Amino acid sequence: MDKTMDGHPSRKDHAPAGARRPRVIVAEDEADVRRMICVALRGRGFDIIEARSGAELLDQLGDALLDGDTSAQPEVIVSDIRMPGLTGMEILAGLRQAEWPTAIVLMTAYADRALREEARSLGVDAFFEKPFEIDDLVAAVVGMIPTRPGAATG
């Protein structure tokens, strides 16, 4: 059984035969916040990949970015804006410049109007200010998953 970065089972083995669970990368440097988001999304049937920084997020995307492997591409990326190394904004800008279609959710405790407008202009799909209701974030992610057999929608 696969394990997440914090040692918990990934639950990939519970997916129906032949169906890939929708994949979400959660990039957050605060362990408690990352854990809360991951637990909530796993509870809705998502395959979660955790990253503690922007650099780890890019490492997770590396194979898909370099090889053009769309089967490894996550359906959604949930990222904090302020992280060590690369920021969520830099990742958003780079992925949009590369015309990467993955839905991106940004979150921050340091939002102002200019930051929200910049995120919108770069093509963010959702923007959350901390603290936020976890159910609102989960609902936003669920709504970004294309309807298809095996998708986490319910």
C-alpha positions in Angstrom: 0.0 0.0 0.0 1.3 3.4 -0.9 1.9 5.9 1.9 1.6 9.7 2.0 4.5 11.9 3.2 3.1 11.7 6.8 3.1 7.9 6.7 -0.6 7.4 6.4 -2.0 5.0 3.8 -2.9 6.8 0.5 -6.1 4.7 0.0 -5.3 4.3 -3.7 -6.0 0.6 -3.2 -9.7 1.4 -2.6 -10.4 2.7 -6.1 -12.6 0.6 -8.3 -10.7 -1.6 -10.7 -9.6 0.3 -13.8 -10.7 3.7 -12.4 -8.1 6.2 -11.3 -9.2 8.3 -8.4 -9.1 12.1 -9.0 -5.6 13.3 -8.0 -5.0 16.5 -6.0 -1.7 17.9 -4.9 -1.8 19.9 -1.7 1.2 22.2 -1.2 1.3 23.8 2.2 4.3 24.4 4.5 2.2 24.4 7.7 1.9 20.8 8.7 -1.4 21.1 10.6 -3.1 23.0 7.8 -1.8 20.6 5.2 -3.0 17.6 7.2 -6.5 19.1 7.7 -6.9 19.7 4.0 -5.6 16.3 3.0 -7.8 14.4 5.5 -10.9 16.3 4.3 -10.1 15.7 0.6 -9.2 12.0 1.2 -12.6 11.7 2.9 -14.2 12.7 -0.4 -12.4 10.1 -2.4 -9.4 12.0 -3.8 -5.9 10.6 -4.3 -3.8 13.1 -2.4 -0.1 14.0 -3.0 1.4 16.2 -0.3 4.1 18.8 -0.8 5.7 20.9 2.0 7.0 23.6 -0.4 6.8 25.0 -3.9 9.9 23.0 -4.8 8.3 19.7 -3.6 5.2 20.6 -5.6 7.3 21.0 -8.8 9.1 17.7 -8.0 5.7 16.0 -7.9 4.8 17.5 -11.2 8.2 17.0 -12.7 7.6 13.7 -14.6 4.3 14.9 -16.1 5.8 18.3 -17.0 8.9 16.9 -18.7 7.3 13.9 -20.4 3.9 15.5 -21.2 2.4 12.5 -19.3 -1.2 13.6 -18.8 -2.1 10.5 -16.8 0.2 11.7 -14.0 -1.3 15.2 -14.1 -3.4 16.1 -11.1 -6.9 17.4 -11.6 -6.4 20.1 -9.0 -3.5 21.8 -7.2 -4.3 23.4 -3.8 -1.4 25.6 -2.8 -0.5 28.1 -0.2 0.8 31.3 -1.6 3.6 32.0 0.9 5.9 29.0 1.1 9.7 28.5 1.3 11.4 28.7 -2.1 8.8 29.0 -4.9 5.5 30.7 -4.0 2.0 29.5 -5.0 1.8 32.6 -7.3 5.1 31.7 -9.1 3.8 28.2 -9.6 0.5 29.5 -10.9 2.2 31.9 -13.3 4.6 29.2 -14.6 1.9 26.6 -15.1 -0.4 29.0 -16.9 2.5 30.2 -19.1 3.1 26.6 -20.0 -0.7 26.3 -20.8 -1.0 23.6 -18.1 -4.8 23.1 -17.7 -4.8 21.8 -14.1 -7.3 23.7 -11.9 -5.4 25.7 -9.2 -6.7 26.8 -5.8 -4.6 29.3 -3.9 -4.9 30.1 -0.2 -3.2 32.7 2.0 -3.5 34.5 5.3 -2.0 37.6 3.7 -4.5 38.6 1.0 -5.2 42.1 -0.2 -7.0 43.3 -3.3 -3.9 43.6 -5.4 -2.9 40.0 -4.7 -6.4 38.6 -5.5 -6.5 40.6 -8.7 -3.0 39.3 -9.7 -4.1 35.7 -9.0 -7.2 36.2 -11.1 -5.2 37.7 -14.0 -2.9 34.7 -13.9 -5.9 32.3 -14.1 -6.5 31.0 -10.6 -9.6 28.9 -10.3 -10.4 29.6 -6.7 -8.8 31.8 -4.0 -9.3 31.3 -0.2 -8.3 33.6 2.6 -7.1 31.9 5.8 -8.9 31.0 8.0 -11.5 29.4 5.8 -14.2 26.8 6.2 -12.7 23.4 5.1 -16.1 22.4 3.7 -16.0 25.4 1.3 -12.5 24.4 0.0 -13.6 20.8 -0.4 -16.7 21.9 -2.3 -14.6 24.1 -4.6 -12.2 21.2 -5.4 -15.1 18.7 -5.9 -16.7 21.2 -8.4 -13.4 21.4 -10.4 -13.4 17.6 -11.1 -14.6 16.7 -14.6 -17.6 14.4 -14.5 -16.4 11.0 -15.5 -16.7 7.4 -14.2 -14.6 7.1 -11.0 -14.6 10.9 -10.4 -15.0 12.0 -6.7 -18.3 13.8 -6.9 -20.5 12.9 -4.2 
